């Protein structure tokens, strides 16, 4: 999402394009990205599952509101599409082998791209579109978070010998001043990750069998990590988000032994002390989390329910919003193509990803099953309902 231009960018699973939503009018246009799938060679992906994953699909989207540029990684065509947000014209930049995750440093106007199947991170100069590669000794660079204040880039690393496994290598720090490897973090597993730049801390969560485990808090000054424990064992953290104004991190969690009913909670790692609070969500499977840091509101989607939960960050009071048309919502149909990723989305059938525009107080929810985006007016959400 670009909060300056009030535009929302959505990628698609089964087509070589993205949808641009005008947040003021909810009108949409389509922009082609990458190369036509019929021209691509998927044999560079060794496993059939990876070939299917890459076929016909843009992947990650990052926006630089300072320059009004949008960056889309194209995994199979080994490039990044740059969209001019004003004209919607596109430029293609080679970006290493199988570019996947992407993040923008708004201050330096540099774009960092993890290359899924090579030990490298491609760095794009946003002013010139020139690139250079930072070699990473660890295997399979993945998720990227950036602290713009310190100009440090943090990248998770996985295991290329077992691409389906969770990350097992130590995360890497790139010094953005020189674009060189600075050090490694003493923490072997990042799957879901968020950064609090104001506190210079990273919050990480994933899959663990350790009782009470929620994840790690990484102090970016010392690069040391502390285990976060919760009263309820957090067996599968599906998403992590942070409010940098309150220094609270939110972990959506699924727990329960095999054969038992699913239990879900939001674990709240509060303040700078790491104390834990829990908000019970019942038996639904939580998906994505979005935080409105201005109004101190937290929004959670569910994989198997057409609802979104709102949590008041001050009181932890819970409200429920029904997705789809009605209830003050607006839903935009994006055609027959399955929606895969979204910078700001909607709700309807099987809401998945969610993003908030704190300027307009609109919540966008991606509905994967109904190929639509629902726009929720945050002013119409009634607390406690």
N, C-alpha and C positions, 0 to 999 in steps of 0.2 A: 504494500500500500504506500502511496505517496500522499502524506498528510498535507503537503503544500498545495498540490494541484487537485487533491480530493479525487484521485483515480485509484482503482483497484485492478490488480493484474492477476489473472487466473490461468493456470496451464491445464492441459487436457491429456488424458491417458492415451487416447486412440487417434490423435491427429497431430500434425506438425504445425500447430499454431497456439496462440493464447488469446483469451478474451480480455478486453479492457472495458471496465465499467466506469462510467462517469458518476461519481458519488452525488452530484447535484441533481441529476435528472434520472439516474438509473438506466440510461441508455447504454448500449453495448456496441463495440466493434471488434473485429477479429484481425489479428496481426500474425502473418506467417513468420515462423522462426526455424532455424536450423536448415537442414537439407531434406528433400523429399525422401521418404523412407525407401522408395523403390530404387534409389541410387546408392544405398548404403550397403556395406559389407559387414555382416554381423559375426563373421567367423573369428574376429579378434576376441570375442567373448567366448571363453573356453567352455562354459557350462550352458546347456540349453535354457536353464532358468534365468541366467544373466542375459541371454539373447532376447528372451521374451520381455525381460525387465526393460531393456533398452529400446525395443522396437517402437517406432511411431510415437515417440514421447519426449517432449521437453521435460525438464526435471525441476531444478530449483530456480527461484526468481529472487533477485535482490534489487532494491531501488535506492538511488542516490537523490534525495529531494533537493539537495543543493545545486545539482547540475541538471535535474529533470531527465536523468538517464535511467533506463531499466536494463538489467542484465539477466539473461536466461541461459542456463547451461544446457547443452545438447549432448547427451552422453554418447550416443552412437556416432555422431558426425564429428566428434572431437573438437568442438568449437563453442564459443559463446556468442549469442546474438545480443547486440546492443540496440535498444530501441530509443529513439529520440522521443521523449514524452510529449513534445509540442507538435511534431509532425507525424509521428508514428513511422518514420522512415527507419530502416534497419541497416546495421553494419555487422559483418561477421568477423570474429577474431579467432584464430587458431588458439587452442587452450590445452594442449597436451593430450595424453591418452585418457579417454573416458572421464571428462570433467563431470563432477557431481555437485557437491555442496559449494555454496558461494556466499561471500559476505563482503560488504563495502565499508571502508573507513571513510566516513563523510568528511573528516577533517583533512586528510591527506589526498583524498580522491584516488585511492588505490583499491583495487578489487582483488580479492584472494579466492582462488578456485582450487579445490582439492581434486587431484587426479586419482580416480578410483583404483586403477590397475597399474600405477607406477609410483615409485617412491618420490613424488614431487608435488609441489604446490605452485601453480601458475599465478604470477602477480601481473595484473594489468594496470598500466598507468592510464587513469581515466581521462587525462588531458590529451594524450597522444595515441592511445590504444596500443602502445608498444608493450611487449611482454618479456618477462624473464622468469626463470624457473628456480625455485628454492628446493634443493634436493633434501629429502627427508630420509634418514637412515632407517626409521621405522617403516613398517609396511602398511599399505592401504590407508592413506590419509582420508579422514572423513569430515565430521562436523567441525564448523569454524565459528568461533566467537571472537570479538575484537573489543579491546578497551581503548577507546579513542583518546582518553586522557593521557595514558602512558604510552600509546602507540605500540602496544603489544598484541600479537595475534596468537590465539590458542587453537590448536588443531588436534582432534582425537586421531588415534591410529589403531588400525585393526590387525588382521592376520590374513595375508594373501594366500596362505596355505589352506585356509578354511574360510572362504569369503562369507559363508552363511553364519559364522559365529559372531558373538559379540566382541567388541574391541578388547584386545588383550595386551596391547602395547602401551607404553607410556606416552601420554600426550606431549606434543612438541610446542615450544614457544618460539615464534619468529619475531625478531626485533624489527618493527616496521620502519625504523630510521635507516637501517642498512639492508633490510630484507635478507637477513642471515639467521641461521639457527642460533638461538641464545642458550637454551637448555631444555631439559626434559622435566616433566612434573612427576613427582613421586606418587602416582595414582594410576593403576593399570587399566581402568575401565571407564570410558565415557560413552554412554548411549544417548541419554537425554541430558541437555546441558543448557544453562542460562547464566548470564553474567550480570553482576551488579557493579557497574563502573564507578559509582560513587563510593562504594566500600572496597573496591578493588578485590572482589571475591567472585569465585565461580561456584555454582551449585550444579551438582551432577547426580543423576539417578539412572537406574536401569533394572536389570533382572538379577536377583540374588536370593540365595537360600539361607543367608545369615539371619538369625532371629532378630527382629527389630531394626534391621538395616533399612535405611532410607536412601542413602547415597553418601556423597562426600561434599564438604565445604573446602574449597581450595583457596588458601590465602595467597594471592598473587604477588605479595611482597616477598614472602619466604619460599613460595612454591611448595608448601607443605599442605597436606590434606588431613582433614579430620572427619571421622565417620559420623554421620548423622543417624541417630537411633530414634525409633518411634515406639509408643506403647503397643500399637498394632503392627505386626510384621509386614513390611512393605515388600511384597514378593515380586511385583511387576510394576515399575513406574512407567506409565505411558507418556507422560509429558512433564516438563519442568518449566516454570516461568517465574519471573522475579519482578517485584516493584522496587525500583532503585530509590524511591523517595522514602519508603517505610523500611527498607532493607529486609523485606519478608519474601521468602521463596515459597512457591506452591508446587507440591508434588502430587500429581494424580496417581492413585495407587489402586491396584487390584490384589486382593489377598484371598486366602482360603485353600485348604488342602484338597487334593484330588477327591472328587466325589461330593464335596461339601458345596453348599450354595456360595456363589461369588459374593464377596463383600468389597465395597469400594469406599475410599476415603480421600479427602484432600489433607495431606500432611503439610502443616504450615511451619516453616522454620523461621522463627521470629527474631527480628532485630539483629544485632551483631553478636548476641550471646549464644545463639543456636538452640534456644528452647523450642520444644515441639508442642504444637496444638493440633487437634484433629477435628475435621468436620465430616460427619458421616453422610454418605451419599446413597446408601441403600445397596441394592443388588445390581445396579446398572453398571455397564462397562464404560468407564470414563475414557475420553479420547484426548482432545487437544485442550490447552489452556491459553487464554488471552488475558492480559492485565491492562486495565485503564489506570495508569499511574496518576492521572490528574484527579479523578473522582474516587480513587481507591476502591475500584470494583474488579472482581475476578469472574471470568466466564468460562464454563466447562461444557464441552460437548460430550455426547454418548454415542457409541457405535450402534446400539440397538434400540434407540429411543429418539423420537422426533421432538426432543426437548433440549433446552440449554439451561444450565443452572447459573444463577448469579449469586456471588457471595459478597457481602459488604465487608470490605477489608478492615473496617474499624470495629464492627460488632460480631462478625462472622455469621450474621443473619443470612439465611438462604432463601432465594426466590427462584421460581421456575417459569421459564418462558417456553410456550409451545411454538414450534417452528412451522414454516409453511405460511401460506396466505392467511389473512385474517389477523386478529389480535394486534392491529396496527402495523403488521409486517408487510414488506413488499418482497415478492419472490420473482426472480428473473430466470427464465428457462434458457439454458445454454445449448439446447439442441440434444441430439442423440448421443453425442460423444460423452463418455464418462469424464467427469471432472476429477482431476487428481490433486493438484496443488493450488493454493490460493494465498494471496497476500492480504485479502480481506474478503470474507465470504458470507454465505447465507445459510438458511436452514430449511428443511422440508422433509425429504426422505433420507434417512441415515446421515445425519449431520456428522462431519468429521473435523475438518480444520476450522479455526475461528480466529478473527482478527478484529481489533477495535480501532476506530479513529477517534482519539480523545478530543480532537478539535470540534467535530460535528456531533459527538456522542452517538455514533452509529456503530452497530456491531454487525459484522458480515460473517455469515456461516456458510460453509461449503456443504452441499448435500450431494454426496457421492452417488447414491442410488438413483435419485431423480434428476441428476445432471443440472442442478440449478444452484442459485445463490440466494439466500434470504437475507434481507436487510432489516435489522431490528432497531427501532428507535429507542435508545437507552432512556429517554425521558418518560417513556410509557411503561417501563418495568416498575411494578408496585412491590415494594419491599415486603417480604414475608408471604408472598402469594405464590 
